[in-house]
């Protein structure tokens, strides 16, 4: 009987490995398409608004991200919990979980609204606005950005990847169409942000319907959003998200501080393109996460899943770097124009330096799915070191890129070394 169970577990693992790469490639392609539409929306807004209004719109987005980033770890934990419920064949509880997490974010939104009302003068001054409507629209974007994003975590957890890609595409098209209408009506920066809110409302409502369809006639009355065992991951996953965000953004902030406007804009252009490598690995992270959670439930090994995800991430990273090396100048000219031409020389080495960060993202999500973190603490220790090195070595942009590459490769050498040591001990 035990042997039969082991054989069954082995078969299940092999089936997932066969679909991991194909699913990861599918999600990566869908991310690229959705990203293309999102980039198109940025161009639309930039063309329909005067530069000052466009800068205001970007400021609205930046402020919103400041409030959304600290709570983004909940999406990861929610997806993990949904994957666990599905693996335990307890899908009827997912609707209750979805509803309660939505209520948590609504409470967060009410607290945030009070914060905005208290500090409205500071917000008016920082954003250089004098309209209360802008305050409420920013608040709405943050609120629906939180509860709307639950949809993606839900679909990831129940492994409906095609639906995840489809809803993402519909949301991107909704953003462009509704945003154009609001801008045509003359709502300026407010209209551009309203165009972002409409698809988020759609995602939330659709996720509510999907989660409701999983509910059985028998209602679960003993639901807790997270069990005691889940709370131990709250702080580590929060640190993992925050530290990784800082690690991938601190270079841009420091370059803006140490270099002139022209050099900063060239670096920003190269950074935006090369950090797309992180999004290329995002599709494989999405596919990997629920598969690893399932293996945890059935006590099966997930090492082969990690090896495949790492291999594919390295392959796509090197492929992207090769494309930047060959066509870098052409890409810069086509996307940003001739004034950004010097950024083409940064692309090859910059893209190579992003591969370690993509590998960190893959490994950390793999570990979170298993109920632990590692790179969160390593990254937290690395941030001040990278800060110090950039402060010392910033005579040119190439030095900054080399520092990023050095710290990244050191991180994966230490982190993956620990993982390999743990694996060999078993």
C-alpha positions as CSV (number, residue, x, y, z in Angstrom):
1,X,0.0,0.0,0.0
2,X,2.8,2.4,0.9
3,X,4.6,1.6,-2.3
4,X,1.5,2.3,-4.3
5,X,1.1,5.7,-2.6
6,X,4.8,6.5,-3.4
7,X,4.3,5.5,-7.0
8,X,1.2,7.7,-7.2
9,X,3.0,10.7,-5.7
10,X,5.9,10.2,-8.2
11,X,3.4,10.1,-11.1
12,X,1.8,13.3,-10.0
13,X,5.1,15.0,-9.7
14,X,6.1,13.9,-13.2
15,X,2.8,15.2,-14.7
16,X,3.4,18.6,-13.1
17,X,6.9,18.7,-14.4
18,X,5.7,18.0,-17.9
19,X,3.3,21.0,-17.7
20,X,5.4,23.4,-15.7
21,X,7.5,24.6,-18.7
22,X,4.6,24.8,-21.1
23,X,2.5,26.7,-18.6
24,X,5.4,29.0,-17.7
25,X,6.0,29.8,-21.3
26,X,2.3,30.4,-21.9
27,X,2.1,32.8,-18.9
28,X,5.3,34.5,-19.9
29,X,3.9,35.2,-23.4
30,X,0.6,36.4,-21.9
31,X,2.5,38.7,-19.5
32,X,4.4,40.2,-22.5
33,X,1.1,40.8,-24.4
34,X,-0.6,42.4,-21.4
35,X,2.6,44.4,-20.7
36,X,2.4,45.6,-24.4
37,X,-1.1,46.9,-23.8
38,X,-0.1,48.5,-20.5
39,X,2.8,50.2,-22.2
40,X,0.4,51.3,-25.0
41,X,-1.8,52.9,-22.3
42,X,1.2,54.9,-21.0
43,X,1.8,56.2,-24.6
44,X,-1.9,57.0,-25.0
45,X,-1.9,59.0,-21.7
46,X,1.4,60.8,-22.6
47,X,0.0,61.8,-26.0
48,X,-3.4,63.0,-24.8
49,X,-2.1,65.0,-21.8
50,X,0.3,67.9,-21.7
51,X,3.6,67.1,-20.0
52,X,2.6,68.7,-16.7
53,X,-0.6,66.6,-16.4
54,X,1.2,63.5,-17.4
55,X,3.8,64.1,-14.6
56,X,0.8,64.4,-12.2
57,X,-0.6,61.1,-13.4
58,X,2.8,59.4,-12.8
59,X,2.9,61.0,-9.3
60,X,-0.6,59.6,-8.6
61,X,0.6,56.1,-9.6
62,X,3.8,56.5,-7.5
63,X,1.9,57.5,-4.4
64,X,-0.5,54.6,-4.9
65,X,2.4,52.1,-5.1
66,X,3.8,53.4,-1.9
67,X,0.6,52.3,-0.1
68,X,0.1,49.1,-2.1
69,X,3.6,47.6,-1.8
70,X,3.6,46.9,1.9
71,X,0.4,44.8,1.7
72,X,1.3,42.9,-1.5
73,X,2.7,40.1,0.7
74,X,-0.9,39.2,1.5
75,X,-1.6,38.2,-2.1
76,X,1.2,35.6,-1.9
77,X,-0.1,34.2,1.3
78,X,-3.7,34.2,0.0
79,X,-2.5,32.3,-3.2
80,X,-0.7,29.8,-1.0
81,X,-3.8,29.2,1.2
82,X,-6.0,28.7,-1.9
83,X,-3.5,26.2,-3.3
84,X,-3.5,24.4,0.0
85,X,-7.3,24.2,0.2
86,X,-7.5,23.0,-3.4
87,X,-4.8,20.3,-2.8
88,X,-6.8,19.1,0.3
89,X,-10.0,19.0,-1.9
90,X,-11.6,21.6,0.3
91,X,-12.5,24.1,-2.4
92,X,-15.8,25.0,-0.8
93,X,-13.9,27.2,1.8
94,X,-12.3,29.3,-0.9
95,X,-15.3,31.6,-1.3
96,X,-15.3,32.4,2.5
97,X,-11.6,33.0,2.3
98,X,-12.0,35.3,-0.7
99,X,-14.8,37.2,1.0
100,X,-13.0,37.7,4.3
101,X,-9.8,38.8,2.6
102,X,-11.8,41.3,0.6
103,X,-13.4,42.6,3.8
104,X,-9.9,43.0,5.3
105,X,-8.9,45.2,2.4
106,X,-12.1,47.2,2.6
107,X,-11.3,47.9,6.2
108,X,-7.8,48.9,5.1
109,X,-9.4,51.2,2.6
110,X,-11.5,52.9,5.3
111,X,-8.5,53.5,7.5
112,X,-6.6,54.9,4.5
113,X,-9.5,57.2,3.7
114,X,-9.3,58.6,7.2
115,X,-5.5,59.1,6.8
116,X,-6.1,61.0,3.5
117,X,-8.7,63.2,5.1
118,X,-6.3,64.0,8.0
119,X,-3.2,64.7,5.9
120,X,-5.0,66.2,2.9
121,X,-2.9,69.4,3.0
122,X,0.3,67.4,2.8
123,X,-1.0,65.4,-0.2
124,X,-2.2,68.5,-2.0
125,X,1.2,70.1,-1.5
126,X,3.3,67.0,-2.5
127,X,1.2,66.3,-5.7
128,X,0.7,70.0,-6.5
129,X,-3.1,69.6,-6.8
130,X,-6.0,71.4,-5.2
131,X,-8.9,69.1,-6.0
132,X,-10.6,66.8,-3.6
133,X,-11.8,64.6,-6.5
134,X,-8.1,63.7,-7.1
135,X,-7.8,62.6,-3.5
136,X,-10.8,60.3,-3.7
137,X,-9.7,58.9,-7.1
138,X,-6.2,58.0,-5.7
139,X,-7.9,56.4,-2.7
140,X,-10.2,54.4,-5.0
141,X,-7.2,53.2,-7.1
142,X,-5.4,52.0,-4.0
143,X,-8.6,50.3,-2.6
144,X,-9.5,48.5,-5.8
145,X,-5.9,47.8,-6.6
146,X,-5.8,45.8,-3.4
147,X,-9.1,43.9,-3.6
148,X,-8.9,43.6,-7.4
149,X,-5.5,41.9,-7.3
150,X,-6.9,39.2,-5.2
151,X,-8.4,37.8,-8.4
152,X,-5.0,37.0,-9.8
153,X,-4.0,35.2,-6.6
154,X,-7.2,33.2,-6.6
155,X,-6.8,32.0,-10.2
156,X,-3.1,31.2,-9.6
157,X,-4.1,29.2,-6.5
158,X,-6.7,27.1,-8.3
159,X,-4.4,26.8,-11.3
160,X,-6.8,28.3,-13.9
161,X,-3.9,29.9,-15.8
162,X,-5.8,30.4,-19.1
163,X,-8.5,32.3,-17.3
164,X,-5.8,34.3,-15.5
165,X,-4.3,35.3,-18.8
166,X,-7.7,36.0,-20.3
167,X,-8.9,38.3,-17.5
168,X,-5.5,40.1,-17.5
169,X,-5.9,40.8,-21.2
170,X,-9.6,41.9,-20.8
171,X,-8.5,44.2,-18.0
172,X,-5.7,45.7,-20.1
173,X,-8.2,46.4,-23.0
174,X,-10.7,47.8,-20.6
175,X,-8.1,50.2,-19.2
176,X,-7.2,51.6,-22.7
177,X,-10.9,51.9,-23.8
178,X,-12.3,53.5,-20.6
179,X,-9.2,55.6,-20.1
180,X,-9.5,57.0,-23.6
181,X,-13.2,57.9,-22.9
182,X,-12.3,59.7,-19.6
183,X,-9.5,61.6,-21.3
184,X,-11.7,62.5,-24.2
185,X,-14.2,63.9,-21.7
186,X,-11.4,66.2,-20.5
187,X,-10.8,64.7,-17.0
188,X,-7.0,64.9,-17.5
189,X,-4.9,63.1,-14.9
190,X,-8.0,62.1,-12.9
191,X,-9.4,60.5,-16.0
192,X,-6.2,58.6,-16.7
193,X,-6.3,57.1,-13.2
194,X,-10.1,56.4,-13.5
195,X,-9.2,54.3,-16.5
196,X,-7.0,52.2,-14.3
197,X,-9.7,51.7,-11.7
198,X,-12.4,50.3,-14.0
199,X,-10.6,47.1,-14.9
200,X,-9.6,46.6,-11.2
201,X,-13.3,46.6,-10.3
202,X,-14.0,44.1,-13.1
203,X,-11.3,41.8,-11.7
204,X,-12.7,41.9,-8.2
205,X,-16.3,41.2,-9.2
206,X,-15.2,38.4,-11.6
207,X,-13.0,36.9,-8.9
208,X,-16.0,37.0,-6.5
209,X,-18.1,35.1,-9.0
210,X,-15.4,32.5,-9.6
211,X,-14.8,31.9,-5.9
212,X,-18.6,31.6,-5.4
213,X,-18.8,28.9,-8.1
214,X,-16.5,26.8,-6.0
215,X,-18.8,26.9,-3.0
216,X,-20.8,23.8,-2.1
217,X,-24.4,23.9,-0.8
218,X,-23.1,23.2,2.7
219,X,-21.7,26.4,4.2
220,X,-18.4,26.4,6.1
221,X,-19.0,28.2,9.3
222,X,-15.6,27.6,10.9
223,X,-13.5,29.5,8.4
224,X,-10.5,31.5,9.5
225,X,-8.7,33.6,7.0
226,X,-5.4,32.2,8.1
227,X,-4.6,29.4,10.6
228,X,-2.1,30.0,13.4
229,X,0.5,28.1,11.3
230,X,0.1,30.7,8.5
231,X,0.7,33.7,10.8
232,X,4.4,32.8,11.2
233,X,4.9,33.6,7.5
234,X,3.4,37.1,7.6
235,X,6.5,39.0,8.7
236,X,9.0,36.9,6.7
237,X,7.0,37.2,3.5
238,X,6.5,41.0,4.2
239,X,10.3,41.3,4.6
240,X,10.9,39.2,1.4
241,X,8.6,41.5,-0.7
242,X,9.9,44.8,0.7
243,X,13.6,43.9,0.6
244,X,13.4,42.6,-3.0
245,X,11.5,45.7,-4.1
246,X,14.3,47.9,-2.5
247,X,17.0,45.8,-4.0
248,X,15.6,46.3,-7.5
249,X,14.8,50.0,-7.1
250,X,17.6,51.4,-4.9
251,X,20.0,51.8,-7.9
252,X,17.5,54.1,-9.8
253,X,17.1,56.3,-6.7
254,X,20.9,56.6,-6.1
255,X,21.6,57.3,-9.8
256,X,19.0,60.1,-9.8
257,X,20.9,61.5,-6.8
258,X,24.5,61.2,-7.9
259,X,24.2,61.8,-11.7
260,X,22.8,64.6,-13.9
261,X,19.4,64.5,-15.5
262,X,20.7,63.3,-18.9
263,X,22.7,60.4,-17.3
264,X,19.7,59.5,-15.0
265,X,17.3,59.3,-17.9
266,X,19.7,57.1,-19.9
267,X,20.0,54.8,-16.9
268,X,16.3,54.8,-16.4
269,X,15.7,53.7,-20.0
270,X,18.2,50.8,-19.7
271,X,16.9,49.8,-16.3
272,X,13.3,49.6,-17.5
273,X,14.2,47.4,-20.5
274,X,16.6,45.1,-18.6
275,X,14.3,44.6,-15.6
276,X,11.9,43.0,-18.0
277,X,13.9,39.9,-17.3
278,X,12.3,39.8,-13.9
279,X,8.8,39.8,-15.6
280,X,9.9,37.0,-18.0
281,X,10.5,34.7,-15.0
282,X,7.2,35.8,-13.5
283,X,5.3,33.3,-15.6
284,X,7.3,30.4,-14.3
285,X,6.9,31.7,-10.7
286,X,3.1,31.8,-11.2
287,X,3.1,28.2,-12.5
288,X,5.6,26.9,-9.9
289,X,3.9,28.2,-6.8
290,X,0.7,26.0,-6.6
291,X,2.6,22.9,-7.8
292,X,5.1,23.2,-4.9
293,X,2.2,23.8,-2.4
294,X,0.6,20.6,-3.7
295,X,3.8,18.6,-3.3
296,X,4.0,19.9,0.3
297,X,0.6,18.5,1.0
298,X,1.3,15.0,-0.5
299,X,4.9,15.0,1.0
300,X,6.5,14.8,-2.5
301,X,9.9,16.3,-3.5
302,X,9.8,19.6,-5.4
303,X,13.5,19.8,-6.2
304,X,13.0,18.9,-9.9
305,X,10.5,21.7,-10.2
306,X,13.0,24.2,-8.8
307,X,15.7,22.9,-11.2
308,X,13.5,23.3,-14.2
309,X,12.3,26.7,-13.2
310,X,15.9,27.9,-12.6
311,X,17.1,26.4,-15.9
312,X,14.4,28.1,-17.9
313,X,15.0,31.4,-16.1
314,X,18.7,31.2,-17.0
315,X,17.9,30.3,-20.6
316,X,15.5,33.2,-21.1
317,X,17.8,35.6,-19.2
318,X,20.7,34.7,-21.5
319,X,18.6,34.9,-24.6
320,X,17.3,38.3,-23.6
321,X,20.9,39.5,-22.9
322,X,22.0,38.2,-26.3
323,X,19.2,40.1,-28.0
324,X,20.2,43.2,-26.2
325,X,23.8,42.7,-27.2
326,X,23.0,42.3,-30.9
327,X,20.0,44.7,-31.2
328,X,20.4,46.9,-28.2
329,X,21.0,50.2,-30.1
330,X,18.1,49.4,-32.4
331,X,15.8,48.6,-29.5
332,X,16.7,51.8,-27.7
333,X,16.2,53.9,-30.8
334,X,12.8,52.3,-31.6
335,X,11.4,52.5,-28.0
336,X,12.9,55.7,-26.6
337,X,14.3,57.6,-29.6
338,X,17.8,58.8,-30.6
339,X,18.3,61.0,-27.5
340,X,18.6,57.8,-25.4
341,X,21.2,56.2,-27.7
342,X,23.9,55.8,-25.0
343,X,21.6,53.5,-23.1
344,X,22.2,50.9,-25.8
345,X,25.8,50.3,-24.5
346,X,24.5,49.6,-21.0
347,X,21.9,46.9,-22.1
348,X,24.2,43.8,-22.4
349,X,25.9,44.1,-19.0
350,X,22.8,45.4,-17.3
351,X,20.7,42.5,-18.5
352,X,23.3,40.0,-17.3
353,X,23.2,41.6,-13.9
354,X,19.4,41.1,-13.7
355,X,19.6,37.3,-14.1
356,X,20.7,36.7,-10.5
357,X,17.7,38.8,-9.3
358,X,15.3,36.7,-11.4
359,X,16.8,33.6,-9.9
360,X,16.3,35.1,-6.4
361,X,12.7,35.7,-7.2
362,X,12.2,32.1,-8.4
363,X,13.9,30.6,-5.4
364,X,12.1,32.8,-2.8
365,X,8.7,32.0,-4.2
366,X,9.6,28.4,-4.3
367,X,10.5,28.5,-0.6
368,X,7.4,30.6,0.4
369,X,5.3,27.9,-1.3
370,X,7.1,25.4,1.0
371,X,6.3,27.6,4.0
372,X,9.7,29.3,4.6
373,X,12.0,32.1,3.4
374,X,15.7,32.4,3.0
375,X,16.6,35.2,0.5
376,X,14.5,37.7,2.5
377,X,17.1,37.9,5.2
378,X,20.1,37.7,2.8
379,X,18.6,40.5,0.7
380,X,18.0,42.6,3.8
381,X,21.7,42.3,4.7
382,X,22.7,43.0,1.1
383,X,20.8,46.3,0.6
384,X,23.1,48.4,2.8
385,X,26.2,46.8,1.2
386,X,24.9,47.7,-2.3
387,X,24.1,51.2,-1.0
388,X,27.7,51.6,0.3
389,X,29.3,50.2,-2.9
390,X,27.3,52.4,-5.2
391,X,28.2,55.4,-3.0
392,X,31.9,54.5,-3.4
393,X,31.8,53.5,-7.0
394,X,29.7,55.8,-9.2
395,X,32.2,57.6,-11.4
396,X,30.2,56.3,-14.4
397,X,27.0,54.3,-15.1
398,X,28.9,51.1,-15.9
399,X,30.3,51.0,-12.3
400,X,26.8,51.2,-10.9
401,X,25.7,48.3,-13.1
402,X,28.8,46.3,-12.1
403,X,27.9,46.8,-8.4
404,X,24.4,45.5,-9.0
405,X,25.8,42.4,-10.9
406,X,28.4,41.8,-8.2
407,X,25.9,41.9,-5.3
408,X,23.3,39.8,-7.3
409,X,25.8,37.0,-8.1
410,X,27.1,37.0,-4.5
411,X,23.5,36.6,-3.3
412,X,22.7,33.6,-5.4
413,X,26.1,32.0,-4.7
414,X,25.3,32.2,-0.9
415,X,21.6,31.5,-1.1
416,X,21.7,28.6,-3.6
417,X,24.8,27.3,-1.8
418,X,22.7,27.0,1.4
419,X,19.9,25.3,-0.5
420,X,22.3,22.9,-2.1
421,X,23.9,22.1,1.3
422,X,20.5,21.5,2.8
423,X,19.6,19.2,-0.1
424,X,22.8,17.2,0.3
425,X,22.2,16.7,4.0
426,X,18.9,14.9,3.3
